Amino acid sequence: MAIYLTKESKVLVQGMTGAEGMKHTRRMLAAGTDVVGGVNPRKAGRTVDFDDRAVPVFGSVREAVAATGADVTVVFVPPAFTSSAVVEAADAGIGLAVVITEGVPVHDAVAFHAYASRRGTRVIGPNCPGLITPGQSDAGIIPADITKPGRIGLVSKSGTLTYQLMYELRDIGFSTCVGIGGDPVIGTTHIDCLAAFEEDPETELIILIGEIGGDAEERAAAYIKESVTKPVVAYIAGFTAPEGKTMGHAGAIVSGSSGTARAKKEALEAVGVRVGNTPSEAAQLVLKRLEEG
């Protein structure tokens, strides 16, 4: 089992013919992802050869969906065109839009998230690494060769910490790993993923990776207390971050006592979540919790 992405998912790549789109489409195909097409109005009708597979390029998402039955899109377009790309995908009936692009203006993110939600399209991102169901499908830029299928679900604001935990727990493996992004406005949240992992019968334990800024982790803690029965282990990045300075992600900024790593850790621990002081310690807490059964 998995959440959001399976081997049956048919994936489009908006921006496939650009440098990043080409590189990561090749990686997704190598991971077993069923990439059924790219979208670029200026190159419609062509095909792009990726090793042993030729992928067609369509002029619009609607045309691609009609021809291929695609239900997922991965967005690699520049920030100025990201909003229109997501709106186009939602209008075409795409169920999941994975927005890799960083530097998307906040007002654009607010607008396209609201629009996609009204159309029934789930958005992951922007400024995220995407998601992977190991052994089935990889939509985004997450390395596919650092872990294997298993029984841990992972939701993370940070791409690099996602990779680190995947690697450290590679002997156990993961059901699905979701990088939700660290911008101030994102589509899919910690809570969305917690709810999905709670319902997934193959996910036995959930890892939550957060960071300074905002109150997403505190809200996740409240949700865990009310609705999550599976064990949760967490790591919060940013204990040494200076006040008032953005750290890495646009949403990772502490103002006064709001959004600190310590406050987030305390909120999670208060509802029974075990929180590591380092990523490696979090991995050890996972191993210990699984041994306890």
Secondary structure, DSSP 8 states (H G I E B T S, - for coil): --SS--TT-EEEEETTTSHHHHHHHHHHHHTT-EEEEEE-GGGTT-EEEETTEEEEEESSHHHHHHHH---EEEE---HHHHHHHHHHHHHTT-SEEEE------HHHHHHHHHHHHHHT-EEE-SS--EEEETTTEEEES--SSS--EEEEEEEES-HHHHHHHHHHTTTT-EEEEEE---SSS-SS-HHHHHHHHHH-TT--EEEEEEESSSSHHHHHHHHHHHH--S-EEEEEE-TT--TT---SSTT---BTTBT-HHHHHHHHHTTT-EEESSHHHHHHHHHHHHHH-
